[in-house]
Structure formats: structure tokens, C-alpha cells
Amino acid sequence: MKRRRINMTDVMTHRGINVAPKRESLWSKAFQKFRHDKIGMLSLTVVLIFFVIALLVWCGLIGQHWDELLANGRLGPSMQYWFGTTINGQDILQRSLYSTKTAFQVGLSVAFFSIILGGGFGALMGYYSNTWLDEFVLWLMNSIDCIPYFLLVAAIAVALQDNPYAMHIAMIVAFWTSTARVIRAEVIKLKNMEFTEAAHSLGVPTLRIIFRHLLPNTLHLLLVDMTLLFITAIKSEVILSFLGLGVKDSISWGVMIAEASTEVTSGHFCNFFAASIPLFILVLAFNMFSDSLQDALDPRKVA
């Protein structure tokens, strides 16, 4: 005789016991909303295509001959060299592909460490708001923000010019303050909620409350801020490389545009287009992705 599976929810409902439906988390609701956002999915697809290119370069499968002299002088576009070659005979397409890896390497590292630094300081400032620690860090942040952005980054990059990561350090120093302000405001709101008071009553150490209970509740803000910092880091790298303060002993879209500045006047546009078009597409796609992600993670819209 075939046994019938008993559904406990049906039994409890039959006996008059109210069974509350399982509530979806913020992340599951945000995922469902983002999945139905056509612009967000399209922009994510474009970003993933660029990321795959960067991974292939990292793995040494493409773009490894960007600095080799493959031809005798400048050549126009052809089946062998799709974007032609530079005045030195270097393949412009391979230089553009390798620059994609440079963009992601700079963008991801700067955004990640800026989020770590800004999130940590922001959480401490929010929990100890209106204390000497909060006042000191706010004074430090205001001092950094008072200096014009590119002047600050250029000054740090010049001071650390012998360091291969001078540009990365300069951008992290300039970027973490915006994240810290956002997290500080959110933690000030969260620290007065019931779960924080419950943790206090149970004797949970203060640092554990800050970094295990309060900071994880700001992950949706950190994720959105990281995408925005990624975009800003890429654009800053291009500008600094164009000015000669960016990447050293490598290639990037900024370096290619700097090289193209002397070629455009003589009617050679391949180097300029091979750098500016991918840069424009990636920044536009990441901006659209960031907007869709921010809309999906907004608690007021997914509640």
C-alpha cells in the first residue's frame, strides 16, 4: 500500500495554527529584481565579456606580444593586424587587449582596498559617533577632501614614483573617505536597533558587535559603492597614465591615448579608437550595471 506524505504545514493549518510564510531575504529579492532588469542584465553581460578578456590575458592566452616589434613601422588595419600597428611596429589590438587586464587589475584592487579601509573606519566612526575617535577621523577625512582630487593623487604618485603600486596607493588614499561617510551614517542608525541592544545584553564584545553584526548589515551599500569606485579607478588610471603618472613598464588605455595624441594630427586614428572605444563601452556598461544594482538592493524597493 502506497504511503501518502504528510505535509506538516497542511496539518497545522487544519488544526487552526497560523503558519507564517517564509520570508525572502533582501538578497534573494534583489536577485529576482535584478534578473528581470533587462538593462542591468545587458550591462552585466558586457562587463563579463570584458572580464573574460582580462582573465584570458592573465592566463597568458592572448595579448602577450603587446610590446614586441612585429612589423616594420606603422601599418594600417589588415587581416593580420586588425587595428594596424604603432609607429614602432607593435600590434595595436594586442595592446588594447592587454590594457583590459590593466583596467581590471587597477579597478578591482583599488575598489577592494578602498572598501576595506572605508568600511572599517566608517563602522568604528558610526559606533563611536560624537567621540574623540569620530571627530579625529572626520577631521582627517575633511583634510583629504579639501585637497583637489587629481592634485592629491598626482602628489602621492610622484612621491612614491619608485613604488610600482604608487598609483594604487594614491587612489586608495583619495577614495576611502566617501565609503567611510556612507557606512558611518548607516551604522549610527543600526546601533540603536534591537539586535544591537540584545548583543550588548548578552555580553558580546564591542568589536565583535561592530564587525560581526553591524558591518555585515551594510554589505549592500558596500557592494554598490565598490562598483562606483571601480569605475572611478579606471577613469583615474587613464587620466594619470595619459599624464605620465600612471602604470609603469606596462600598457593601458591611458598610455595608448597619450601615444595617439601625436598621431591623430597626422591622420592616424587606429591607436586612439582601439583605446577610447573599449574604455567608453566598459565605463558605460559598468555605470548602467551599478545603477541597476543600486536599484535592486534598495531596501525601500525590495521590502
C-alpha positions, 0 to 999 in steps of 0.5 A: 500500500502506497504511503501518502506524505504528510505535509506538516504545514497542511496539518497545522493549518487544519488544526487552526495554527497560523503558519507564517510564510517564509520570508525572502531575504533582501538578497534573494529579492534583489536577485529576482529584481535584478534578473528581470532588469533587462538593462542591468542584465545587458550591462552585466553581460558586457562587463563579463565579456570584458572580464573574460578578456582580462582573465584570458590575458592573465592566463597568458592566452592572448595579448602577450606580444603587446610590446614586441616589434612585429612589423616594420613601422606603422601599418594600417588595419589588415587581416593580420593586424586588425587595428594596424600597428604603432609607429614602432611596429607593435600590434595595436589590438594586442595592446588594447587587449592587454590594457583590459587586464590593466583596467581590471587589475587597477579597478578591482584592487583599488575598489577592494582596498578602498572598501576595506579601509572605508568600511572599517573606519566608517563602522568604528566612526558610526559606533563611536559617533560624537567621540574623540575617535569620530571627530579625529577621523572626520577631521582627517577625512575633511583634510583629504577632501579639501585637497583637489582630487587629481592634485592629491593623487598626482602628489602621492604618485610622484612621491612614491614614483619608485613604488610600482603600486604608487598609483594604487596607493594614491587612489586608495588614499583619495577614495576611502573617505566617501565609503567611510561617510556612507557606512558611518551614517548607516551604522549610527542608525543600526546601533540603536536597533534591537539586535544591537541592544540584545548583543550588548545584553548578552555580553558580546564584545564591542568589536565583535558587535561592530564587525560581526553584526553591524558591518555585515548589515551594510554589505549592500551599500558596500557592494554598490559603492565598490562598483562606483569606485571601480569605475572611478579607478579606471577613469583615474588610471587613464587620466594619470597614465595619459599624464605620465603618472600612471602604470609603469613598464606596462600598457593601458588605455591611458598610455595608448591615448597619450601615444595617439595624441601625436598621431591623430594630427597626422591622420592616424586614428587606429591607436586612439579608437582601439583605446577610447572605444573599449574604455567608453563601452566598459565605463558605460556598461559598468555605470548602467550595471551599478545603477541597476544594482543600486536599484535592486538592493534598495531596501525601500524597493525590495521590502 
